[in-house]
Amino acid sequence: MIIKEIENDLYIEEIEDFDLGQTLECGQCFRFEKLLDNEYIIVAMNKLLRVKQVQKNVILYNTSLSDYKNIWEKYFDFNNDYKKIKEWLLLKDNKLEDAITSKYGVRLLNQDFFEILITFIISQNKQIPHIKHIVNQLSEQYGSKIGEYNGKSYYSFPTVESLGKLSEVEFRELKVGFRAPYLVDACKKVIDGSVTNELIATKNNEDALKILLQIKGVGTKVAHCVMLFGLSRRDSFPIDVWIKRIMENIYYKKETSKEEIQTFAKEHFGEYGGYAQQYLFYYARDNKIIDYE
């Protein structure tokens, strides 16, 4: 991987095991907008980024080397060896071959804990376009303007202090429905310190899960998503109805409990459970093994 700073843009050349579209479209994040083929606007970490990929080369527009090192290198997980991860998974389980070959360019993003907590509470029983719309409305109303592109303004994700002032009624006005009290409770618990990134960072996975499950309306699926995408706990294996169907289709050929699947994933995939989950989910969704949409 070669990194060059040319005028105001940053060029990353000869990057392996990365596809921008696959990484953004696989369901792990919601604040992006497709401009052209493999060219996107991303809002993350209180920054606005226009990014484009051409084969193995990536351009980060209006980005300094300092911002890359401090923000985007970690965000895109560019320092992680995905070749090694995929080789380990394929040696462990050849049932993953089609998924990994097809979705070779997926990387797990390192995202903001609070944003992931709120967005995945919102995501329950909603399709991705609707989730993105609600999150953008939330940001426009309660976040801060961070930039413009082609005359359109973009806003940061709101702080916990800002969202913590909202009532259930105000959340419902954003069309979050039954999730409104869950969002109120999540903000309250982050503000009072009972559920924070710093606290969870000191705990093992079992205790981290217990802390997240204290939040009203947060079940094991959302908690595992927060751990995987917002806390970089890469052994987390979120199981919703779709992953349950995928695992039953590939491994069991019968109705199987989420608890049994969770135990299997922990023992079978170990520290790479989150990677296996993303390859399986995205492949199954795109190949209509599950009817996600």
N, C-alpha and C positions, 0 to 999 in steps of 0.2 A: 504494500500500500504506500503510495507516494502522495504527499500533501504539498500543494503549492498555493501561495497567496498571490493573486494577480489582480492588481488594482484593488477594487472593493470586494472581490469575490474569492471564495476558497474552492480549490479544485482537489478532489480526492481521486487519484487514479489507481487503476488495477486493484480495485477492492473485490474481494472474493466473498461468496456466500451471502450476498445481499441483493435484494430486489426491493426498491422503494415502494412500488405499488403493492406488492404482497405484504410488506411489513405494515403499511398503513391500513390496508383493506381487510385484514384478517380478523378484525373485531376487538382489538385490544385498546384502541383509542378512538376518539370521536371528533377531535378538533382539527380537521383537515379538509381541504377543498381541492378537488382535482381541476387543474387548469388545462393541461394537455396530456398526451400519453406519457406516463411516468414523469410528470411535472406537477408539483403540488404546492399549495400554501399550507403551512402548519402553524398552529398557535400552541405553544408549549413553553413552560418555564418562564412565563411573562415575556415571551419574545415572539415576534412574527418572523417566520422563515419561509422564503421561497426556495425550493429545492428541486433539482432535476437530475435524472439519471439517464445516461446514454451508455448502454452496454455495461462495462465494469467501471465507468467513470461517473462521479457524482459532483454536481456543482451546488454549492451553498452560496446563494446570492447575498450581497451586502453583509457578508460575515467576515469577521476578523479571525486571525489565528487564535487570538486570546479567547474569543467567544466559543470557538470550536473546542479548544482544550478544556474550557471551564464548563461548557454546557452540552454541546452537540455530540462530542465524542462519547460521553457517557450515555446521553439520551438514546442514541442509536445503537449503543452497545458495540461500538466498533473495536474495542480492545479485546473482545471475547473471541475465542477460537471456535467458530461454528463448524469448521471441518472436523475438528476433534469430537465435538458434541454429536454430530450426525453419524460419524463413524462408530462411536460408542453405542448409539441407539440401534444402528443397523446390525452390529455384531450381537447385540442383546436380543433383537427381535426383527426378523425379516418381514413381519406383517406390516411394518412401518415403511417399507421400501417405496411403495407407490406414493404415499403421502409426502415423504421427504424428497423424493425425486421431483414430484410435481411442484411442491411448495419450498423448493430449495433456498429461496431468498428471504424467508421470514426470519426476522430478528425480534427478540423480545425487548421492547422499549423500557427504559428506566424512567418512569413518570412520577409526577408529584402525588404524594400520599393523599392529601385532602381532596384533590381533584378526582382521583380514582375512586375514593370512597363515595363521594357525592354522585359521580356519573354512573357508577355501577349500581347504586341504589335506584337511580332513575331508570336504569336499563331493564329492570325487572319486567318481564312480559311486554316488552316494547321492541319494535323493529328498529334497525340502525338509523334509517333516515329520520324517524321521529325522535330518537334519542339525540341525534346531532342537532336537530332543530331546537329542542328544549334547552340543551346545554348552551347553544349560541344565544338564545333569548336571555337565559340566565346571566350570561357574561355581558351582553350588551346593556342590560339594565343595572347590573350590580358590580361589574368589573370596571377596569380602567382602559381607556383607549391606548393601544400600544403601537398602532401604525396603520398605514393604508396601502392598498395595492389596486391599481386600475380604478381609483375613485371610491373603492369600498373600504370602510373602516373596520378594524379588527380590535377585539377587546380581550384583556386578560381574564382568566378564570377568577371569579370573586374570592376574596379572602374569607376565612372562617369568621372573622369579626363582622364582615359585611353581611354574610348569609345568616349569621347568628341572630341578627336583628329581625329576621322575617318570621311572620306568624304562619300557621298552617294555611290560613286564608290566602295570604300573599303567595305562598308556594303553589297553591291550587290554581291561582290565576295564571300560572305558567303551564297549566295542563299536566301536572305531575300526578293528579288523581290520588289514589290511595297511598301513594308514597309520601305525601306531604308530612304526616306526623313522623315518619321515619327520618326525613331530612332535618326536621326540627330537632329531633333527638340526637342525630349524628353531630350536628353543629354544637349542641349543648355539651355533649360528652367530650368533644375535642377541646372546647373552650375551658371546661372545668378540669381538664387534664386526665380524665379517666380513660380516654382513648386517644393516644397521640403516637406519632411516628417514633419519637424519642423513647417513650415507654415500651412500645412493642419491640423496638430494636434490641432491648435488653433481655427479651424472652425467647424461649425455644418455640418451635412451631405450635405445639399443643397449647401452650399458655397464650401465645399470640392470637390463636384462633378463639380462645375463650374470651379474650378482651374484646375482640371485634364482635363477637356474638352477643355482647351486652347491649349493643345498639338495637333499638326497636326495629323490627322488620328485616334485620340482616341475618340471613341464614348461612349455611356452610358454603354455598356456591359463591355468593357475593363476597364473603370473608376470604375465601381462597383466591378470588380475583384480585381483591385488594392486596393480599399478600404477594401474589405473583407479579402484578403490574405496578403496584404502588410501593412495594417494600422490597422488591427484587428477591423474593424467596422463590428461587427457581425450581424447587422441588414441589411446590404447590400444584395441585391438579384439580382445578375447578370442575365440578360435575353438575351440569344442568340436564334438562330433558334431552337435549341434543347430543351431548357427550355420552349420556347413558345409552341412547339408541346406537351411537357409533360403536361403543365398546361391546354392546350386546351383539351387534352385527358382525364385528370382526373377531371377537374373542370368545363369546359365550353361546351364540346361536339360540338364546332363550332369554326370557325375562329375568333380570338380575337386579338386586337391590343396589342403591347408590353406596351403601356402606361396604358391600362386598367389592364393588368396583374401586372404591377409595383405598381399601386395604391392598388390593391387587396392584394398583398404580404405585402406591408407596413402596411396596416390596419389589415390583418389577422394574420400574423406571428410576426409582431412587432420586438422586439429586437432579436428574434431568427430566423429572415429571412434567414440569411446565412446558418445556420444549416439545415433548411428545404430545401433550394436550393440544398445543397450537397447530402443529403439523396435522394431527388427526382431524381437528375441528374444521380448519380451513379447507382441507382437501375434501372432506365429506360434504361440506356445504357447497363448494363449487362444482362437485361432481354429482350432486343431487342424491347422494347416499342418504342424506337427510333433507327434508323439505323445510329449511330454516326460515325462508321468507314467507 
